[in-house]
């Protein structure tokens, strides 16, 4: 995996595009990752986007499960979960 800065992308886009043909790139700003550049072909664009979205969703579920294990929320009964949901909805501004 190769890293490329926002400045490099702005100043040398051709070189970045050439690198993208060989590997996915991590885009950084101020030394911190801010995005991922993934090479795709036109025919595979929708499949690639769907895969990325699915991976994000799986990560989110995994984080929620880990948090639930730490907080004890994993032990709630379905009735307790429903009660919590109602309470949160009541507190939301309309």
N, CA, C and O atoms as a DFTB+ gen file, in Angstrom:
376 C
 N C O
     1  1       0.851      -1.157       0.000
     2  2       0.000       0.000       0.000
     3  2       0.903       1.228       0.000
     4  3       1.883       1.307       0.740
     5  1       0.543       2.174      -0.848
     6  2       1.349       3.372      -0.992
     7  2       0.571       4.574      -0.477
     8  3      -0.652       4.631      -0.606
     9  1       1.278       5.527       0.101
    10  2       0.664       6.744       0.614
    11  2       0.969       7.903      -0.333
    12  3       2.061       7.995      -0.894
    13  1      -0.007       8.777      -0.500
    14  2       0.167       9.950      -1.346
    15  2      -0.465      11.139      -0.618
    16  3      -1.551      11.021      -0.051
    17  1       0.218      12.275      -0.638
    18  2      -0.299      13.445       0.052
    19  2      -1.272      14.207      -0.845
    20  3      -1.250      14.083      -2.069
    21  1      -2.120      14.995      -0.198
    22  2      -3.043      15.844      -0.952
    23  2      -2.250      16.773      -1.859
    24  3      -2.632      16.994      -3.008
    25  1      -1.161      17.312      -1.357
    26  2      -0.306      18.206      -2.156
    27  2       0.237      17.491      -3.389
    28  3       0.233      18.045      -4.488
    29  1       0.698      16.273      -3.204
    30  2       1.217      15.498      -4.333
    31  2       0.126      15.244      -5.364
    32  3       0.375      15.319      -6.567
    33  1      -1.070      14.946      -4.901
    34  2      -2.193      14.732      -5.813
    35  2      -2.487      15.998      -6.607
    36  3      -2.755      15.935      -7.807
    37  1      -2.439      17.138      -5.943
    38  2      -2.700      18.411      -6.607
    39  2      -1.576      18.792      -7.582
    40  3      -1.845      19.256      -8.690
    41  1      -0.312      18.593      -7.166
    42  2       0.821      19.039      -7.981
    43  2       1.256      18.057      -9.053
    44  3       1.802      18.463     -10.079
    45  1       1.025      16.774      -8.832
    46  2       1.470      15.739      -9.779
    47  2       0.384      14.698     -10.011
    48  3       0.594      13.515      -9.744
    49  1      -0.768      15.123     -10.504
    50  2      -1.866      14.156     -10.661
    51  2      -1.537      13.014     -11.616
    52  3      -1.974      11.884     -11.398
    53  1      -0.777      13.292     -12.664
    54  2      -0.423      12.233     -13.616
    55  2       0.363      11.117     -12.958
    56  3       0.122       9.939     -13.225
    57  1       1.295      11.479     -12.105
    58  2       2.097      10.468     -11.409
    59  2       1.218       9.648     -10.458
    60  3       1.377       8.433     -10.340
    61  1       0.295      10.331      -9.789
    62  2      -0.605       9.632      -8.875
    63  2      -1.472       8.651      -9.653
    64  3      -1.657       7.515      -9.217
    65  1      -2.006       9.071     -10.796
    66  2      -2.847       8.176     -11.605
    67  2      -2.039       6.979     -12.078
    68  3      -2.548       5.859     -12.122
    69  1      -0.764       7.215     -12.436
    70  2       0.094       6.083     -12.842
    71  2       0.269       5.104     -11.688
    72  3       0.191       3.890     -11.878
    73  1       0.507       5.636     -10.488
    74  2       0.667       4.773      -9.309
    75  2      -0.615       4.003      -9.008
    76  3      -0.576       2.862      -8.547
    77  1      -1.744       4.639      -9.274
    78  2      -3.043       4.024      -8.982
    79  2      -3.297       2.805      -9.867
    80  3      -4.058       1.916      -9.484
    81  1      -2.686       2.752     -11.015
    82  2      -2.839       1.569     -11.886
    83  2      -2.235       0.329     -11.245
    84  3      -2.680      -0.791     -11.498
    85  1      -1.211       0.536     -10.407
    86  2      -0.488      -0.583      -9.802
    87  2      -1.023      -0.994      -8.435
    88  3      -0.914      -2.157      -8.048
    89  1      -1.599      -0.041      -7.701
    90  2      -1.970      -0.334      -6.325
    91  2      -3.000       0.684      -5.844
    92  3      -3.141       1.754      -6.435
    93  1      -3.710       0.357      -4.787
    94  2      -4.592       1.323      -4.148
    95  2      -3.709       2.295      -3.368
    96  3      -2.614       1.936      -2.935
    97  1      -4.186       3.520      -3.192
    98  2      -3.401       4.547      -2.525
    99  2      -4.156       5.097      -1.325
   100  3      -5.381       5.221      -1.343
   101  1      -3.404       5.422      -0.286
   102  2      -3.974       6.079       0.889
   103  2      -3.649       7.561       0.751
   104  3      -2.483       7.943       0.646
   105  1      -4.678       8.385       0.752
   106  2      -4.523       9.825       0.629
   107  2      -4.346      10.409       2.020
   108  3      -5.139      10.125       2.917
   109  1      -3.299      11.233       2.211
   110  2      -3.022      11.802       3.518
   111  2      -3.024      13.323       3.469
   112  3      -2.715      13.930       2.443
   113  1      -3.375      13.918       4.588
   114  2      -3.277      15.367       4.777
   115  2      -2.676      15.584       6.155
   116  3      -3.161      15.040       7.148
   117  1      -1.630      16.371       6.208
   118  2      -0.923      16.616       7.475
   119  2      -0.490      15.310       8.133
   120  3      -0.511      15.186       9.357
   121  1      -0.098      14.341       7.314
   122  2       0.408      13.077       7.824
   123  2      -0.641      12.097       8.310
   124  3      -0.306      11.028       8.821
   125  1      -1.928      12.457       8.155
   126  2      -2.991      11.572       8.625
   127  2      -3.821      11.083       7.444
   128  3      -4.093      11.852       6.522
   129  1      -4.224       9.820       7.459
   130  2      -5.045       9.295       6.353
   131  2      -6.401       9.986       6.320
   132  3      -7.054      10.147       7.351
   133  1      -6.817      10.395       5.116
   134  2      -8.120      11.047       4.951
   135  2      -8.982      10.359       3.900
   136  3     -10.175      10.644       3.792
   137  1      -8.393       9.466       3.133
   138  2      -9.162       8.783       2.108
   139  2      -8.359       7.678       1.467
   140  3      -7.161       7.523       1.703
   141  1      -9.052       6.922       0.658
   142  2      -8.422       5.830      -0.081
   143  2      -8.777       6.000      -1.541
   144  3      -9.945       6.177      -1.889
   145  1      -7.781       5.946      -2.387
   146  2      -8.001       5.982      -3.829
   147  2      -7.897       4.553      -4.340
   148  3      -6.883       3.881      -4.149
   149  1      -8.952       4.105      -4.986
   150  2      -9.013       2.733      -5.476
   151  2      -9.214       2.767      -6.978
   152  3     -10.151       3.394      -7.471
   153  1      -8.348       2.104      -7.693
   154  2      -8.496       2.040      -9.144
   155  2      -9.674       1.147      -9.522
   156  3      -9.861       0.073      -8.951
   157  1     -10.456       1.601     -10.482
   158  2     -11.584       0.810     -10.959
   159  2     -11.673       0.932     -12.471
   160  3     -11.165       1.875     -13.077
   161  1     -12.324      -0.037     -13.045
   162  2     -12.643       0.047     -14.464
   163  2     -14.111       0.392     -14.572
   164  3     -14.897       0.058     -13.685
   165  1     -14.487       1.052     -15.638
   166  2     -15.850       1.554     -15.777
   167  2     -16.895       0.470     -15.562
   168  3     -17.911       0.707     -14.907
   169  1     -16.653      -0.719     -16.110
   170  2     -17.649      -1.792     -15.981
   171  2     -17.791      -2.286     -14.552
   172  3     -18.841      -2.816     -14.188
   173  1     -16.758      -2.125     -13.734
   174  2     -16.808      -2.638     -12.375
   175  2     -17.106      -1.583     -11.329
   176  3     -17.038      -1.871     -10.134
   177  1     -17.433      -0.377     -11.741
   178  2     -17.623       0.724     -10.803
   179  2     -18.704       0.429      -9.768
   180  3     -18.458       0.566      -8.570
   181  1     -19.888       0.028     -10.206
   182  2     -20.990      -0.222      -9.269
   183  2     -20.658      -1.348      -8.298
   184  3     -20.974      -1.257      -7.111
   185  1     -20.026      -2.404      -8.788
   186  2     -19.654      -3.522      -7.906
   187  2     -18.624      -3.078      -6.874
   188  3     -18.697      -3.467      -5.709
   189  1     -17.665      -2.259      -7.308
   190  2     -16.640      -1.764      -6.389
   191  2     -17.265      -0.894      -5.312
   192  3     -16.948      -1.046      -4.133
   193  1     -18.153       0.021      -5.705
   194  2     -18.831       0.874      -4.727
   195  2     -19.659       0.044      -3.751
   196  3     -19.648       0.308      -2.548
   197  1     -20.366      -0.942      -4.254
   198  2     -21.171      -1.804      -3.386
   199  2     -20.286      -2.542      -2.384
   200  3     -20.649      -2.673      -1.215
   201  1     -19.144      -3.018      -2.829
   202  2     -18.214      -3.723      -1.938
   203  2     -17.673      -2.804      -0.849
   204  3     -17.578      -3.197       0.314
   205  1     -17.322      -1.589      -1.228
   206  2     -16.816      -0.629      -0.249
   207  2     -17.890      -0.276       0.779
   208  3     -17.607      -0.189       1.974
   209  1     -19.106      -0.076       0.318
   210  2     -20.203       0.244       1.238
   211  2     -20.496      -0.919       2.176
   212  3     -20.769      -0.719       3.360
   213  1     -20.438      -2.123       1.645
   214  2     -20.671      -3.320       2.467
   215  2     -19.572      -3.445       3.540
   216  3     -19.853      -3.776       4.693
   217  1     -18.334      -3.179       3.145
   218  2     -17.227      -3.258       4.101
   219  2     -17.388      -2.214       5.205
   220  3     -17.128      -2.508       6.371
   221  1     -17.815      -1.000       4.853
   222  2     -18.057       0.035       5.862
   223  2     -19.158      -0.392       6.826
   224  3     -19.037      -0.199       8.036
   225  1     -20.217      -0.965       6.300
   226  2     -21.327      -1.407       7.140
   227  2     -20.867      -2.502       8.093
   228  3     -21.235      -2.489       9.268
   229  1     -20.077      -3.441       7.611
   230  2     -19.571      -4.520       8.466
   231  2     -18.675      -3.966       9.572
   232  3     -18.725      -4.437      10.708
   233  1     -17.855      -2.965       9.241
   234  2     -17.012      -2.336      10.257
   235  2     -17.871      -1.661      11.323
   236  3     -17.586      -1.770      12.515
   237  1     -18.915      -0.969      10.895
   238  2     -19.796      -0.282      11.839
   239  2     -20.467      -1.285      12.775
   240  3     -20.533      -1.057      13.983
   241  1     -20.956      -2.377      12.233
   242  2     -21.599      -3.408      13.062
   243  2     -20.591      -4.004      14.039
   244  3     -20.917      -4.242      15.202
   245  1     -19.393      -4.239      13.579
   246  2     -18.358      -4.793      14.450
   247  2     -18.052      -3.845      15.609
   248  3     -17.923      -4.278      16.754
   249  1     -17.936      -2.548      15.306
   250  2     -17.688      -1.566      16.376
   251  2     -18.849      -1.530      17.366
   252  3     -18.633      -1.450      18.575
   253  1     -20.083      -1.589      16.853
   254  2     -21.249      -1.589      17.736
   255  2     -21.255      -2.817      18.639
   256  3     -21.580      -2.717      19.822
   257  1     -20.900      -3.961      18.091
   258  2     -20.866      -5.193      18.900
   259  2     -19.805      -5.098      19.992
   260  3     -20.030      -5.503      21.132
   261  1     -18.646      -4.557      19.622
   262  2     -17.581      -4.408      20.616
   263  2     -18.015      -3.458      21.725
   264  3     -17.786      -3.722      22.905
   265  1     -18.638      -2.359      21.340
   266  2     -19.117      -1.387      22.321
   267  2     -20.197      -2.004      23.212
   268  3     -20.215      -1.773      24.421
   269  1     -21.083      -2.777      22.621
   270  2     -22.140      -3.424      23.390
   271  2     -21.559      -4.414      24.401
   272  3     -22.077      -4.547      25.510
   273  1     -20.497      -5.099      24.024
   274  2     -19.870      -6.046      24.943
   275  2     -19.238      -5.320      26.123
   276  3     -19.289      -5.796      27.258
   277  1     -18.642      -4.166      25.846
   278  2     -17.986      -3.397      26.910
   279  2     -19.012      -2.781      27.856
   280  3     -18.811      -2.785      29.071
   281  1     -20.110      -2.251      27.312
   282  2     -21.100      -1.541      28.132
   283  2     -22.136      -2.462      28.755
   284  3     -22.897      -2.041      29.626
   285  1     -22.173      -3.707      28.321
   286  2     -23.172      -4.630      28.842
   287  2     -24.483      -4.593      28.077
   288  3     -25.415      -5.324      28.412
   289  1     -24.567      -3.753      27.056
   290  2     -25.800      -3.640      26.269
   291  2     -26.126      -4.952      25.557
   292  3     -27.269      -5.192      25.165
   293  1     -25.145      -5.766      25.401
   294  2     -25.348      -7.050      24.727
   295  2     -26.270      -7.971      25.523
   296  3     -26.855      -8.907      24.978
   297  1     -26.388      -7.696      26.799
   298  2     -27.195      -8.541      27.679
   299  2     -28.656      -8.088      27.776
   300  3     -29.454      -8.742      28.448
   301  1     -29.019      -6.983      27.119
   302  2     -30.388      -6.478      27.200
   303  2     -31.370      -7.427      26.519
   304  3     -31.053      -8.057      25.510
   305  1     -32.547      -7.513      27.084
   306  2     -33.609      -8.309      26.461
   307  2     -34.247      -7.488      25.338
   308  3     -34.084      -6.268      25.305
   309  1     -34.964      -8.129      24.428
   310  2     -35.640      -7.376      23.369
   311  2     -36.582      -6.299      23.932
   312  3     -36.696      -5.215      23.361
   313  1     -37.249      -6.599      25.043
   314  2     -38.152      -5.612      25.658
   315  2     -37.355      -4.392      26.157
   316  3     -37.792      -3.253      25.991
   317  1     -36.192      -4.637      26.763
   318  2     -35.351      -3.539      27.238
   319  2     -34.826      -2.701      26.067
   320  3     -34.743      -1.477      26.165
   321  1     -34.481      -3.351      24.985
   322  2     -34.017      -2.639      23.791
   323  2     -35.126      -1.729      23.268
   324  3     -34.878      -0.567      22.948
   325  1     -36.338      -2.251      23.181
   326  2     -37.469      -1.457      22.698
   327  2     -37.716      -0.255      23.612
   328  3     -38.019       0.837      23.132
   329  1     -37.590      -0.452      24.915
   330  2     -37.766       0.640      25.874
   331  2     -36.709       1.717      25.664
   332  3     -37.021       2.908      25.699
   333  1     -35.480       1.315      25.451
   334  2     -34.392       2.262      25.195
   335  2     -34.642       3.054      23.913
   336  3     -34.433       4.267      23.878
   337  1     -35.083       2.376      22.875
   338  2     -35.361       3.040      21.602
   339  2     -36.460       4.087      21.783
   340  3     -36.336       5.210      21.297
   341  1     -37.515       3.725      22.471
   342  2     -38.610       4.692      22.708
   343  2     -38.110       5.902      23.491
   344  3     -38.474       7.036      23.180
   345  1     -37.284       5.667      24.500
   346  2     -36.774       6.769      25.311
   347  2     -35.908       7.718      24.481
   348  3     -36.007       8.936      24.626
   349  1     -35.074       7.168      23.626
   350  2     -34.227       8.004      22.769
   351  2     -35.075       8.797      21.783
   352  3     -34.809       9.973      21.536
   353  1     -36.067       8.171      21.234
   354  2     -36.944       8.865      20.268
   355  2     -37.707       9.998      20.944
   356  3     -37.922      11.043      20.330
   357  1     -38.116       9.813      22.187
   358  2     -38.826      10.875      22.910
   359  2     -37.926      12.082      23.153
   360  3     -38.394      13.220      23.141
   361  1     -36.639      11.837      23.372
   362  2     -35.697      12.929      23.663
   363  2     -35.293      13.692      22.409
   364  3     -34.797      14.814      22.513
   365  1     -35.492      13.120      21.236
   366  2     -35.119      13.787      19.986
   367  2     -36.004      14.991      19.725
   368  3     -37.207      14.951      19.983
   369  1     -35.410      16.064      19.214
   370  2     -36.261      17.200      18.815
   371  2     -37.107      16.833      17.594
   372  3     -36.643      16.129      16.697
   373  1     -38.306      17.300      17.571
   374  2     -39.220      16.971      16.472
   375  2     -38.963      17.790      15.241
   376  3     -39.652      17.626      14.235
